[in-house]
Amino acid sequence: MLTGWRYRFASAVGTAYLVAVAVLVANHATFQSVFTSVVPLFNRLEPTVLSGPSLRWALVLAVVAIASAAWPLYKPRPRRILDTVFLVQKRVLVGGLALATLGYFQWSHRLPRATLVMTVGFLAVVLPGWFLVIRGRPVDTDGRTLIVGDDPDQIERVAPAIDAPVVGYLCPTVTGTAAASVTTADPDRAITDGGVELRHEGLVDDADPLAALSRLGGLSRLEDVLVAYDVDTAVLAFQQADRAEFFGALDACHEHGVDAKVHRKYADSVLVSEGDVGELVDVDLEPWDPLDHLFKRVFDIAFAVVGLVAFAPLLVVIATAIKLDSPGPVFYSQDRTAGFGETFPVYKFRSMIPEGESAVPIDDDENDRITRVGYVLRKTHLDELPQLWSILVGDMSVVGPRAVWTEEETLLEETAPSWRKRWFVKPGLTGLAQINNAKSTDPNTKLRYDLEYIRQQSFWFDVKIVVRQVWKVFEDVFATVR
């Protein structure tokens, strides 16, 4: 894994080299003839082989344009694999559009259209791999580690258990034993050639575990420190696994591609990697396989777009029926819990009288607030059609644990202590619990199905659940009409 100036140098030089190779390969007559035979439409781009000064100028222009477009990638920063791939491809596209602009104005040293298309396609596949290689983490090490928490005593206990270089710790207050010796990060001592001077576990005194570590600030600096110190792993040491701070730290680690570890006592509140032993365990921040994650998002977008277009006339009919049936708004909005304890607004067709809402879950048959139109909407699941918009914008997925009202979360956690494990995947319109008729009135059964889905989740598993849910909707609609 490269860091500091070595990463900047390798990323820039590697990008320039791969751009030059891509142009030379795309400009080769044999490659162009093969590509033309595979893709007949390629003939319309008028394949052209450059030579002499024209080729040299084309190489210079391509390297300058695409390497300049990739400038933001030259700074070391923790990123998830898919984020890295998409960002590199985006920058390659920007550089390709810049070259296409020169070609549009018929500049004398422009890159031929056929060569440009092949060059951009080649780089979109190869260049992301290069950035993943130079930022790849050695298999036998955890990389740079940061301790984050609000419990000074726990921070001191877990520090000796970390078998990796430690850059420092974040805590609202300085720990008791380290307060006299270290009160803040020491820039002169922390920065060395190309990065941070790492504090290895061998330098830590057993009687004073944090004496050789720097306090890098409070919890509010977490994201800045993850980027500035190029952190690979964060060890969380909080007094309570509460939504605001503990899951906020997990969310920051997830967004920046940083691995997270927690004390084993929090294993009931988070998803942990199976088979972990010892005092510290790995948090499974991204339980989805990267390729399945990509397919899932594409499927979500396609499902939402098709649904909104197909049911557009029905949406108008339902809205009219709601207004004629009872006073109140057409749509009902409620804050629901998303990934890592964050919240987002869920919109549904109003099916109940607006007044008298309670967080205590009850069955529909016992709810006297449901209107006549609302009863039909709930039986046929049509009240949930507006949630297709939440799926389209990325707040929800088609399949996942049911998003729960934030006021209801507390009540459900009291009955099912492991309830927060559901927070590690995006909430869904349907899920394994829904197709098995598990409701919030029985939180333990619902949680068991949700955790089973999280452990088994895959793109094809989602497809099976959607098929079963569609069949179930048809059965409910038929029963209601009958």
DRENBA-191209 format. One line per field, with one value per atom (N, C-alpha, C): x, y, z. Coordinates in steps of 0.1 Angstrom, whole numbers. Example, Ala and Ser with C-alpha at 12.3 -4.5 7.8 and 13.67 -1.06 7.14 Angstrom:
<recs>
px <- (132; 123; 132; 128; 137; 129)
py <- (-57; -45; -33; -22; -11; 0)
pz <- (78; 78; 78; 71; 71; 79)
</recs>
This chain:
<recs>
px <- (8; 0; 9; 7; 15; 7; 15; 10; 18; 12; 20; 24; 36; 41; 43; 46; 48; 35; 24; 11; 8; 11; 8; 17; 29; 38; 34; 31; 27; 14; 4; -9; -8; 0; 1; 9; 20; 29; 21; 15; 8; -4; -11; -22; -17; -6; 0; 5; 11; 16; 4; -6; -17; -25; -26; -32; -24; -11; -3; -4; -4; -6; -20; -30; -44; -44; -38; -38; -31; -19; -11; -19; -25; -33; -45; -52; -64; -60; -48; -43; -37; -36; -30; -40; -36; -44; -51; -43; -48; -60; -57; -67; -80; -78; -90; -98; -91; -98; -106; -100; -106; -119; -117; -128; -139; -136; -146; -154; -147; -154; -164; -160; -168; -180; -177; -188; -189; -198; -200; -203; -210; -213; -200; -189; -176; -172; -176; -172; -177; -188; -193; -184; -175; -166; -153; -153; -141; -128; -125; -112; -100; -91; -80; -67; -56; -43; -34; -30; -21; -7; 2; 16; 24; 37; 45; 41; 42; 39; 24; 15; 1; -1; 6; 5; 12; 23; 30; 21; 15; 6; -6; -12; -23; -20; -8; -4; -3; 3; 5; -9; -18; -31; -39; -38; -46; -40; -27; -21; -24; -23; -26; -41; -50; -64; -69; -66; -71; -63; -50; -43; -47; -50; -54; -68; -77; -90; -90; -80; -78; -71; -69; -61; -67; -80; -85; -82; -78; -75; -61; -52; -38; -36; -46; -45; -49; -40; -44; -57; -67; -79; -86; -90; -97; -110; -112; -125; -129; -142; -146; -143; -143; -139; -148; -161; -170; -169; -167; -166; -153; -142; -130; -132; -139; -141; -150; -161; -170; -163; -155; -149; -138; -130; -120; -127; -137; -144; -150; -155; -161; -150; -138; -127; -122; -122; -118; -128; -141; -151; -150; -146; -144; -133; -122; -110; -114; -121; -126; -134; -143; -152; -144; -133; -124; -117; -113; -107; -117; -129; -140; -143; -142; -145; -135; -122; -112; -115; -119; -122; -134; -144; -155; -152; -142; -137; -127; -125; -116; -102; -97; -83; -74; -62; -54; -48; -46; -40; -50; -62; -73; -71; -77; -76; -88; -86; -97; -108; -121; -132; -131; -127; -126; -116; -104; -93; -97; -104; -109; -118; -128; -138; -131; -122; -115; -106; -99; -91; -98; -110; -118; -123; -128; -133; -122; -110; -99; -95; -94; -91; -102; -114; -125; -124; -118; -116; -103; -92; -79; -75; -78; -73; -79; -92; -97; -89; -85; -77; -63; -57; -44; -46; -56; -58; -61; -68; -71; -58; -49; -37; -28; -26; -16; -22; -35; -41; -45; -41; -44; -37; -44; -39; -32; -20; -14; -23; -23; -32; -29; -16; -12; -11; -17; -17; -30; -33; -45; -42; -30; -27; -28; -29; -29; -43; -41; -53; -55; -68; -72; -82; -80; -89; -99; -112; -122; -132; -135; -145; -147; -156; -159; -156; -151; -148; -133; -127; -112; -107; -114; -110; -110; -120; -120; -110; -107; -96; -83; -80; -68; -67; -79; -79; -77; -83; -82; -69; -62; -50; -40; -37; -26; -31; -44; -49; -48; -44; -44; -30; -30; -18; -16; -14; -11; -6; 0; 5; -7; -6; -17; -12; -21; -18; -22; -31; -35; -49; -56; -69; -78; -91; -100; -109; -110; -118; -122; -134; -138; -129; -123; -114; -102; -91; -78; -79; -74; -75; -66; -70; -64; -49; -44; -30; -22; -28; -20; -21; -30; -32; -20; -11; 1; 11; 11; 22; 18; 5; 1; -13; -14; -27; -32; -24; -28; -18; -22; -13; -1; 11; 23; 28; 26; 28; 43; 52; 66; 70; 63; 66; 58; 46; 37; 40; 45; 47; 61; 63; 76; 76; 86; 87; 76; 67; 56; 44; 43; 31; 33; 26; 26; 36; 42; 51; 42; 41; 32; 37; 28; 32; 29; 39; 36; 34; 27; 23; 36; 47; 59; 64; 60; 64; 55; 44; 34; 38; 39; 41; 29; 30; 18; 12; 19; 13; 7; 10; 5; 3; -8; -9; -9; -14; -15; -5; 6; 16; 23; 25; 32; 22; 9; 0; -5; -9; -14; -29; -34; -48; -50; -58; -59; -71; -78; -90; -102; -114; -126; -133; -145; -152; -156; -158; -162; -151; -139; -128; -126; -135; -133; -131; -139; -138; -125; -122; -109; -97; -97; -86; -85; -96; -96; -89; -91; -85; -71; -68; -55; -45; -48; -39; -40; -48; -49; -52; -62; -65; -71; -67; -73; -83; -81; -89; -92; -105; -109; -114; -108; -113; -122; -134; -144; -145; -145; -145; -155; -168; -178; -184; -189; -196; -209; -216; -229; -229; -235; -237; -249; -249; -260; -260; -272; -274; -265; -264; -258; -243; -236; -221; -216; -220; -214; -217; -230; -234; -230; -228; -223; -209; -201; -187; -186; -195; -196; -200; -209; -213; -201; -193; -181; -171; -169; -160; -165; -178; -184; -182; -184; -184; -169; -159; -145; -138; -145; -139; -129; -132; -123; -129; -121; -126; -128; -138; -141; -141; -135; -135; -142; -148; -154; -151; -153; -152; -162; -159; -168; -181; -182; -194; -205; -201; -210; -214; -211; -214; -229; -237; -251; -258; -250; -256; -252; -241; -236; -235; -233; -230; -215; -211; -197; -193; -181; -176; -176; -181; -182; -168; -166; -153; -143; -146; -137; -135; -123; -120; -111; -111; -103; -112; -105; -112; -119; -113; -118; -123; -134; -140; -143; -143; -145; -160; -164; -177; -179; -190; -193; -201; -193; -199; -206; -201; -207; -209; -221; -223; -226; -228; -231; -218; -219; -208; -208; -196; -196; -204; -203; -210; -225; -229; -243; -248; -240; -244; -247; -239; -241; -254; -255; -268; -280; -279; -290; -295; -285; -289; -295; -289; -295; -309; -311; -325; -334; -330; -338; -343; -333; -337; -347; -344; -353; -367; -367; -380; -388; -381; -388; -393; -385; -389; -401; -400; -411; -424; -423; -434; -441; -433; -439; -446; -440; -446; -459; -458; -469; -481; -479; -489; -493; -488; -491; -506; -514; -528; -535; -530; -536; -533; -522; -518; -528; -532; -542; -556; -560; -572; -572; -562; -561; -561; -554; -553; -567; -575; -588; -597; -596; -605; -602; -589; -586; -592; -591; -597; -612; -619; -633; -638; -629; -633; -633; -622; -620; -612; -614; -606; -591; -582; -568; -560; -547; -538; -538; -534; -533; -522; -511; -499; -496; -490; -486; -471; -465; -450; -446; -436; -431; -416; -409; -394; -391; -384; -380; -365; -361; -347; -340; -329; -321; -309; -299; -286; -279; -273; -265; -272; -285; -293; -297; -294; -298; -313; -319; -333; -336; -348; -352; -367; -374; -388; -394; -404; -411; -425; -429; -442; -451; -463; -473; -486; -495; -509; -515; -522; -528; -539; -539; -549; -556; -552; -558; -562; -570; -574; -561; -558; -545; -543; -553; -551; -550; -543; -543; -532; -521; -511; -503; -501; -493; -482; -471; -459; -461; -470; -472; -478; -471; -476; -488; -499; -511; -515; -523; -528; -539; -540; -550; -564; -567; -580; -584; -574; -577; -576; -573; -571; -583; -590; -602; -600; -587; -584; -583; -583; -582; -595; -594; -605; -610; -622; -627; -617; -613; -603; -590; -586; -574; -574; -585; -586; -583; -589; -586; -571; -566; -552; -542; -545; -536; -537; -550; -551; -545; -544; -538; -524; -519; -505; -504; -514; -513; -509; -511; -507; -492; -484; -470; -464; -472; -467; -458; -461; -452; -438; -436; -422; -413; -419; -411; -402; -406; -398; -386; -388; -377; -367; -372; -363; -355; -361; -354; -343; -345; -335; -325; -327; -316; -318; -329; -332; -336; -342; -347; -342; -344; -342; -355; -356; -368; -369; -357; -357; -348; -353; -345; -353; -348; -356; -365; -377; -387; -383; -384; -380; -390; -385; -394; -394; -406; -408; -398; -391; -381; -387; -399; -405; -408; -410; -413; -400; -389; -376; -373; -375; -372; -380; -393; -401; -397; -393; -390; -376; -367; -354; -355; -365; -367; -371; -379; -383; -372; -366; -356; -342; -333; -321; -312; -312; -303; -309; -320; -327; -318; -308; -300; -291; -290; -283; -290; -303; -310; -305; -298; -293; -282; -276; -265; -268; -280; -284; -296; -297; -307; -321; -330; -344; -350; -360; -366; -381; -387; -401; -407; -400; -404; -392; -394; -383; -387; -377; -380; -390; -390; -400; -414; -415; -428; -435; -427; -433; -437; -431; -435; -444; -451; -461; -456; -443; -438; -439; -446; -449; -442; -443; -437; -444; -456; -462; -455; -447; -439; -424; -417; -404; -394; -394; -383; -384; -396; -398; -394; -398; -394; -379; -372; -358; -351; -356; -350; -350; -361; -362; -352; -352; -344; -329; -324; -311; -307; -317; -315; -313; -321; -319; -305; -301; -288; -277; -277; -267; -267; -279; -280; -281; -281; -285; -276; -282; -276; -286; -281; -290; -301; -298; -308; -317; -312; -321; -332; -328; -337; -347; -343; -353; -363; -359; -368; -379; -374; -383; -393; -388; -397; -408; -404; -414; -424; -420; -429; -438; -433; -441; -451; -447; -457; -468; -465; -475; -485; -479; -486; -496; -491; -499; -511; -509; -520; -530; -525; -535; -543; -537; -544; -554; -550; -559; -571; -569; -580; -589; -583; -591; -600; -594; -601; -612; -610; -620; -631; -628; -638; -647)
py <- (-12; 0; 12; 21; 33; 45; 54; 65; 77; 89; 102; 105; 111; 115; 103; 91; 80; 76; 77; 75; 85; 98; 108; 106; 103; 101; 89; 77; 65; 67; 74; 75; 84; 95; 104; 98; 92; 85; 73; 65; 54; 58; 69; 74; 78; 86; 91; 79; 69; 58; 50; 47; 39; 47; 60; 68; 66; 67; 66; 52; 42; 28; 26; 32; 31; 38; 49; 56; 47; 42; 34; 21; 15; 3; 6; 17; 21; 25; 30; 35; 24; 12; 1; -4; -7; -11; -25; -34; -47; -46; -39; -37; -31; -21; -14; -24; -32; -41; -52; -57; -66; -60; -48; -41; -38; -35; -33; -45; -56; -69; -73; -70; -73; -63; -50; -40; -33; -38; -32; -17; -12; 3; 11; 4; 12; 18; 12; 18; 32; 35; 49; 59; 55; 64; 67; 60; 62; 59; 46; 43; 48; 55; 61; 58; 54; 51; 63; 69; 81; 76; 85; 82; 96; 95; 107; 117; 130; 141; 141; 136; 135; 126; 115; 105; 111; 117; 123; 134; 142; 153; 146; 136; 129; 123; 117; 112; 123; 134; 145; 150; 152; 158; 148; 135; 126; 125; 124; 124; 136; 148; 160; 161; 158; 159; 150; 137; 127; 127; 129; 130; 142; 153; 165; 163; 156; 153; 144; 136; 127; 133; 146; 153; 150; 150; 147; 134; 124; 111; 109; 119; 118; 120; 125; 127; 114; 109; 96; 99; 90; 92; 78; 74; 61; 62; 52; 51; 36; 34; 20; 17; 4; -1; 4; 3; 8; 23; 30; 45; 48; 41; 43; 41; 29; 26; 36; 40; 50; 63; 68; 81; 81; 70; 70; 70; 62; 62; 76; 82; 96; 105; 105; 114; 111; 98; 94; 99; 99; 104; 119; 126; 141; 144; 136; 138; 135; 124; 121; 131; 137; 148; 160; 163; 174; 172; 160; 156; 157; 152; 153; 167; 176; 190; 196; 192; 196; 191; 178; 172; 179; 184; 190; 203; 210; 222; 220; 207; 203; 208; 207; 212; 203; 208; 200; 188; 188; 177; 169; 169; 162; 147; 140; 125; 120; 111; 106; 100; 101; 97; 82; 73; 59; 56; 63; 61; 66; 77; 83; 74; 68; 59; 47; 41; 29; 33; 44; 48; 50; 57; 59; 46; 37; 24; 16; 16; 8; 14; 27; 33; 31; 31; 29; 15; 6; -8; -9; -4; -6; 3; 16; 26; 25; 21; 18; 7; -3; -14; -9; 1; 6; 14; 22; 29; 19; 8; -1; -9; -11; -18; -10; 3; 11; 15; 13; 16; 3; -8; -21; -23; -30; -32; -46; -47; -60; -69; -82; -92; -94; -93; -97; -85; -74; -63; -55; -48; -40; -26; -22; -9; 1; 14; 24; 24; 25; 23; 36; 40; 51; 46; 51; 47; 59; 56; 66; 62; 71; 68; 79; 78; 87; 82; 69; 63; 61; 71; 70; 57; 51; 39; 28; 27; 17; 19; 31; 34; 29; 31; 26; 11; 4; -10; -17; -10; -17; -13; -2; 2; -10; -16; -27; -39; -41; -52; -50; -38; -35; -40; -49; -55; -48; -35; -27; -14; -6; 7; 16; 24; 33; 48; 56; 70; 79; 75; 83; 79; 88; 86; 98; 97; 108; 106; 116; 115; 129; 131; 144; 150; 141; 145; 137; 142; 135; 124; 112; 101; 104; 98; 101; 99; 88; 85; 92; 96; 103; 118; 123; 137; 145; 140; 147; 148; 138; 137; 141; 138; 141; 147; 159; 167; 169; 169; 171; 165; 165; 159; 168; 162; 170; 169; 179; 179; 175; 181; 178; 164; 157; 143; 134; 139; 130; 128; 138; 138; 134; 124; 120; 120; 114; 114; 106; 114; 107; 104; 108; 104; 106; 97; 98; 89; 94; 85; 76; 63; 54; 50; 48; 44; 29; 20; 6; 2; -10; -15; -18; -20; -23; -10; 2; 14; 18; 10; 14; 8; 16; 11; 5; -7; -14; -6; 1; 9; 21; 26; 38; 36; 29; 25; 36; 48; 59; 69; 66; 77; 80; 70; 73; 76; 78; 82; 96; 102; 116; 116; 126; 129; 138; 134; 141; 151; 151; 160; 153; 159; 153; 145; 140; 132; 139; 152; 160; 160; 156; 157; 143; 134; 120; 119; 125; 124; 131; 143; 150; 141; 134; 126; 114; 108; 96; 99; 111; 115; 119; 128; 134; 124; 114; 104; 91; 91; 79; 66; 67; 56; 44; 32; 20; 13; 14; 8; 17; 18; 25; 16; 17; 9; 18; 14; 22; 18; 28; 26; 36; 32; 41; 35; 43; 39; 31; 37; 31; 31; 21; 20; 28; 41; 49; 54; 58; 62; 74; 84; 97; 95; 89; 89; 75; 64; 52; 48; 49; 46; 57; 69; 80; 77; 72; 68; 57; 47; 36; 41; 51; 56; 63; 71; 78; 67; 57; 46; 40; 38; 32; 41; 54; 63; 65; 63; 65; 52; 41; 28; 24; 28; 24; 12; 2; -9; -5; -11; -8; -20; -18; -28; -23; -32; -28; -38; -34; -44; -55; -67; -78; -75; -67; -64; -58; -52; -45; -55; -68; -77; -79; -76; -77; -65; -54; -42; -40; -47; -45; -59; -58; -70; -72; -84; -87; -98; -98; -109; -122; -133; -146; -151; -158; -165; -156; -144; -135; -140; -139; -143; -131; -131; -120; -109; -99; -88; -79; -77; -68; -77; -73; -80; -70; -75; -67; -64; -52; -48; -50; -57; -59; -47; -37; -24; -26; -35; -36; -51; -56; -70; -75; -65; -69; -71; -81; -83; -71; -66; -53; -55; -66; -68; -69; -76; -77; -63; -56; -42; -34; -35; -27; -32; -45; -50; -46; -46; -42; -28; -19; -5; -3; -10; -9; -14; -25; -31; -22; -15; -6; 6; 11; 22; 18; 7; 2; -1; -8; -11; 2; 12; 24; 32; 33; 40; 33; 20; 13; 14; 13; 14; 27; 38; 51; 54; 50; 52; 44; 31; 22; 26; 30; 33; 48; 56; 70; 73; 67; 70; 65; 54; 49; 58; 64; 74; 85; 90; 101; 96; 84; 79; 77; 72; 70; 83; 93; 106; 112; 111; 116; 109; 96; 88; 92; 94; 98; 112; 121; 135; 134; 125; 124; 116; 108; 99; 105; 113; 119; 131; 141; 153; 150; 157; 156; 155; 155; 155; 141; 141; 129; 120; 126; 119; 119; 109; 108; 107; 115; 115; 111; 103; 99; 96; 100; 98; 84; 77; 63; 62; 51; 48; 42; 47; 42; 35; 34; 28; 35; 28; 33; 43; 41; 50; 63; 66; 79; 78; 90; 90; 96; 93; 98; 98; 107; 108; 97; 90; 80; 86; 85; 90; 79; 79; 69; 76; 69; 75; 74; 84; 85; 74; 66; 55; 56; 66; 67; 82; 84; 97; 103; 116; 122; 122; 124; 126; 112; 113; 101; 91; 95; 85; 80; 67; 61; 53; 53; 45; 30; 26; 12; 5; -5; -13; -21; -20; -28; -33; -44; -49; -40; -41; -33; -36; -49; -52; -45; -41; -35; -19; -14; 0; 7; 15; 22; 35; 38; 51; 49; 37; 34; 38; 46; 50; 39; 41; 31; 29; 40; 39; 34; 38; 33; 18; 12; -2; -9; -5; -11; -9; 3; 6; -3; -5; -14; -28; -33; -47; -50; -40; -43; -37; -31; -26; -13; -8; 4; 16; 17; 29; 31; 21; 22; 26; 28; 32; 45; 55; 67; 63; 52; 48; 45; 43; 41; 53; 65; 77; 76; 71; 69; 59; 49; 39; 46; 54; 60; 69; 77; 87; 80; 67; 60; 59; 65; 63; 49; 42; 28; 19; 7; -3; -11; -19; -27; -37; -44; -54; -50; -53; -50; -50; -49; -48; -36; -38; -28; -15; -3; 9; 11; 14; 15; 30; 34; 48; 50; 61; 64; 63; 68; 67; 53; 44; 30; 22; 27; 19; 16; 26; 24; 13; 13; 2; -12; -12; -25; -30; -21; -24; -30; -26; -31; -46; -50; -64; -72; -66; -73; -66; -70; -62; -61; -71; -70; -63; -55; -48; -40; -33; -24; -31; -44; -50; -48; -45; -42; -30; -21; -8; -9; -21; -23; -25; -25; -26; -16; -11; -1; -7; 0; -5; -7; -16; -20; -19; -19; -19; -32; -43; -56; -63; -75; -82; -96; -103; -117; -117; -108; -107; -104; -95; -92; -104; -111; -122; -134; -134; -144; -139; -127; -121; -118; -115; -111; -96; -92; -78; -72; -59; -52; -56; -62; -66; -79; -85; -96; -93; -84; -79; -90; -100; -110; -118; -122; -130; -121; -109; -100; -98; -96; -95; -108; -119; -132; -133; -129; -129; -119; -107; -96; -100; -106; -110; -122; -130; -141; -136; -125; -119; -112; -105; -98; -108; -120; -130; -137; -138; -145; -136; -123; -114; -115; -114; -114; -109; -106; -100; -111; -123; -133; -136; -135; -137; -126; -113; -102; -105; -110; -113; -123; -134; -143; -137; -128; -122; -113; -105; -97; -105; -116; -125; -130; -134; -139; -127; -115; -104; -100; -100; -97; -107; -119; -130; -128; -124; -122; -110; -99; -88; -91; -99; -104; -112; -120; -128; -119; -109; -99; -91; -87; -79; -87; -100; -108; -111; -113; -116; -103; -92; -79; -77; -79; -77; -87; -99; -110; -107)
pz <- (0; 0; 0; -10; -10; -3; 3; 10; 7; 11; 10; -4; -6; -19; -28; -22; -31; -38; -31; -38; -48; -45; -55; -68; -66; -77; -85; -79; -86; -93; -86; -93; -105; -104; -116; -127; -124; -135; -141; -132; -137; -146; -143; -151; -165; -165; -177; -186; -180; -187; -193; -186; -191; -202; -200; -211; -224; -223; -235; -241; -233; -238; -244; -238; -244; -258; -259; -272; -283; -279; -289; -293; -283; -286; -295; -291; -299; -313; -315; -328; -337; -331; -339; -349; -361; -372; -369; -364; -361; -350; -340; -330; -335; -344; -349; -359; -366; -375; -367; -356; -348; -341; -336; -330; -340; -352; -362; -366; -366; -369; -358; -345; -334; -333; -335; -334; -347; -356; -369; -369; -359; -358; -357; -353; -352; -365; -376; -389; -391; -385; -386; -380; -371; -365; -373; -385; -394; -387; -385; -379; -387; -380; -386; -378; -385; -379; -380; -369; -369; -369; -374; -374; -374; -371; -371; -361; -365; -356; -351; -359; -355; -343; -344; -333; -320; -322; -310; -303; -312; -306; -300; -306; -300; -286; -285; -272; -262; -265; -256; -251; -261; -257; -249; -252; -244; -230; -228; -215; -207; -213; -206; -202; -211; -208; -197; -199; -190; -177; -177; -165; -156; -163; -156; -150; -157; -152; -140; -139; -128; -116; -116; -106; -92; -89; -75; -70; -79; -75; -70; -72; -68; -53; -46; -31; -24; -16; -8; 0; -1; 6; 7; 19; 20; 13; 4; -3; -5; -6; -8; -23; -25; -39; -50; -48; -58; -60; -49; -50; -58; -56; -64; -78; -81; -96; -102; -96; -103; -104; -94; -95; -106; -107; -118; -131; -133; -146; -149; -139; -141; -146; -140; -144; -158; -161; -175; -185; -182; -191; -192; -182; -183; -192; -190; -199; -214; -216; -229; -236; -228; -233; -237; -229; -233; -246; -248; -261; -273; -270; -280; -284; -274; -277; -287; -285; -294; -308; -309; -322; -328; -320; -326; -333; -328; -335; -346; -349; -360; -359; -346; -344; -352; -356; -366; -359; -346; -339; -330; -335; -327; -328; -318; -317; -325; -335; -343; -334; -338; -330; -326; -336; -333; -322; -324; -314; -300; -300; -287; -280; -287; -281; -275; -283; -278; -266; -267; -255; -243; -243; -231; -226; -235; -231; -224; -230; -224; -210; -209; -196; -185; -189; -180; -173; -180; -174; -166; -172; -167; -156; -158; -148; -134; -132; -118; -112; -119; -113; -108; -116; -111; -98; -96; -84; -72; -75; -65; -61; -70; -67; -58; -62; -54; -40; -39; -25; -18; -24; -19; -5; 4; 17; 18; 24; 25; 33; 29; 35; 50; 54; 67; 77; 74; 83; 83; 94; 95; 91; 87; 83; 95; 92; 102; 110; 123; 131; 139; 141; 149; 160; 172; 183; 185; 185; 185; 196; 205; 216; 226; 235; 245; 259; 260; 272; 275; 282; 284; 290; 299; 305; 295; 286; 276; 266; 262; 253; 258; 270; 276; 277; 278; 279; 265; 255; 241; 234; 238; 231; 230; 241; 241; 232; 230; 222; 207; 203; 189; 183; 175; 169; 155; 156; 143; 147; 137; 140; 143; 153; 158; 156; 149; 147; 158; 167; 178; 182; 189; 193; 193; 192; 192; 205; 213; 225; 229; 234; 239; 250; 258; 269; 268; 273; 274; 284; 281; 290; 303; 314; 327; 327; 323; 324; 314; 303; 292; 293; 302; 302; 305; 314; 318; 307; 298; 288; 274; 270; 256; 257; 252; 252; 239; 228; 215; 205; 193; 182; 181; 180; 179; 164; 156; 142; 139; 147; 145; 147; 156; 159; 150; 146; 139; 124; 118; 104; 100; 92; 87; 72; 66; 52; 45; 39; 32; 40; 53; 60; 75; 83; 97; 104; 114; 122; 131; 127; 134; 147; 157; 170; 171; 171; 172; 186; 187; 200; 209; 203; 210; 218; 214; 220; 232; 234; 244; 258; 268; 281; 287; 293; 298; 309; 317; 328; 322; 311; 305; 290; 286; 272; 262; 266; 256; 257; 265; 267; 254; 245; 233; 221; 224; 214; 215; 204; 204; 204; 212; 211; 199; 189; 177; 177; 188; 189; 194; 193; 197; 186; 189; 179; 167; 167; 156; 145; 148; 138; 131; 134; 129; 114; 106; 91; 87; 92; 89; 92; 103; 107; 99; 95; 86; 73; 68; 55; 57; 67; 68; 72; 80; 85; 77; 66; 58; 66; 74; 83; 76; 80; 74; 84; 97; 106; 118; 122; 134; 145; 157; 168; 177; 178; 185; 200; 209; 223; 230; 229; 234; 247; 255; 267; 264; 254; 250; 234; 229; 214; 210; 212; 210; 195; 191; 177; 173; 181; 177; 175; 184; 183; 178; 184; 180; 166; 162; 148; 139; 144; 135; 131; 141; 138; 128; 129; 120; 106; 105; 92; 86; 93; 88; 83; 90; 85; 72; 72; 60; 47; 49; 38; 33; 42; 38; 36; 35; 33; 43; 56; 67; 75; 77; 85; 100; 106; 120; 129; 141; 151; 164; 171; 184; 194; 207; 218; 217; 221; 219; 226; 236; 244; 235; 223; 214; 203; 204; 193; 191; 202; 200; 193; 192; 186; 171; 167; 153; 146; 133; 126; 126; 130; 131; 122; 118; 109; 116; 110; 116; 119; 130; 133; 140; 143; 150; 165; 169; 183; 189; 202; 209; 214; 220; 226; 216; 205; 194; 182; 177; 166; 154; 142; 130; 128; 125; 122; 107; 103; 89; 83; 80; 75; 62; 53; 40; 37; 42; 41; 27; 18; 4; -4; -13; -22; -32; -36; -44; -57; -64; -77; -75; -64; -61; -57; -50; -46; -58; -69; -81; -88; -89; -96; -88; -75; -66; -69; -70; -72; -86; -96; -110; -110; -103; -102; -95; -84; -77; -86; -94; -102; -113; -119; -130; -124; -113; -106; -103; -98; -94; -106; -116; -128; -135; -137; -143; -135; -122; -113; -113; -113; -113; -126; -137; -150; -152; -148; -150; -141; -129; -120; -119; -128; -128; -128; -138; -137; -124; -119; -107; -95; -95; -84; -83; -95; -96; -90; -94; -89; -74; -69; -54; -47; -52; -45; -45; -56; -56; -46; -46; -36; -22; -19; -5; -1; -10; -7; -6; -14; -13; -1; 4; 15; 29; 32; 45; 44; 54; 54; 58; 52; 55; 42; 43; 32; 24; 12; 4; 8; 11; 15; 30; 35; 49; 50; 57; 59; 73; 74; 87; 86; 97; 97; 101; 92; 94; 96; 102; 104; 92; 88; 76; 81; 73; 76; 87; 96; 107; 116; 117; 126; 121; 108; 102; 99; 96; 94; 80; 75; 62; 62; 54; 54; 44; 49; 41; 37; 25; 20; 16; 21; 18; 15; 8; 7; 21; 25; 39; 39; 49; 51; 64; 72; 86; 88; 98; 103; 109; 106; 110; 125; 133; 147; 155; 166; 175; 172; 166; 162; 174; 175; 186; 181; 189; 185; 188; 196; 199; 187; 182; 170; 173; 164; 166; 152; 152; 140; 133; 120; 113; 118; 121; 126; 139; 146; 159; 158; 147; 145; 140; 148; 144; 137; 134; 128; 112; 108; 93; 86; 75; 68; 58; 52; 42; 30; 24; 13; 18; 31; 36; 39; 42; 44; 31; 20; 7; 3; 5; 2; 10; 22; 30; 26; 24; 20; 7; -2; -16; -17; -6; -5; -14; -19; -28; -21; -7; 0; 0; -4; -4; -17; -27; -40; -40; -32; -32; -27; -21; -17; -28; -40; -52; -55; -50; -52; -42; -30; -20; -26; -33; -39; -50; -58; -69; -65; -54; -49; -40; -37; -30; -15; -9; 5; 9; 0; 2; -9; -7; -17; -19; -30; -32; -21; -18; -8; 3; 16; 27; 40; 52; 64; 63; 68; 68; 75; 69; 76; 87; 100; 111; 116; 120; 126; 137; 137; 147; 161; 163; 176; 181; 171; 174; 177; 172; 173; 188; 197; 211; 217; 214; 219; 214; 201; 196; 201; 204; 210; 224; 231; 244; 244; 234; 232; 225; 215; 207; 209; 218; 221; 209; 199; 188; 176; 179; 168; 159; 165; 157; 146; 146; 135; 122; 122; 110; 103; 111; 105; 95; 93; 85; 70; 67; 53; 50; 38; 34; 36; 42; 44; 30; 30; 17; 17; 5; 4; 8; 5; 9; 14; 20; 25; 30; 35; 39; 50; 59; 70; 65; 55; 49; 42; 34; 27; 36; 48; 58; 68; 65; 74; 88; 90; 103; 104; 115; 117; 130; 131; 143; 156; 155; 167; 173; 165; 170; 166; 173; 168; 168; 177; 177; 164; 160; 147; 135; 135; 124; 124; 135; 136; 131; 134; 130; 115; 108; 94; 88; 94; 88; 89; 100; 101; 92; 90; 80; 66; 63; 50; 48; 59; 59; 56; 63; 61; 48; 41; 29; 17; 19; 8; -4; -15; -28; -38; -50; -60; -64; -65; -69; -58; -46; -34; -34; -38; -39; -49; -61; -71; -67; -60; -55; -45; -36; -27; -34; -44; -52; -59; -65; -72; -62; -50; -40; -35; -34; -29; -39; -52; -63; -63; -61; -61; -49; -38; -25; -27; -34; -37; -45; -56; -64; -56; -47; -39; -30; -24; -15; -23; -35; -43; -47; -51; -55; -43; -31; -20; -16; -17; -14; -24; -37; -47; -45; -42; -40; -28)
</recs>
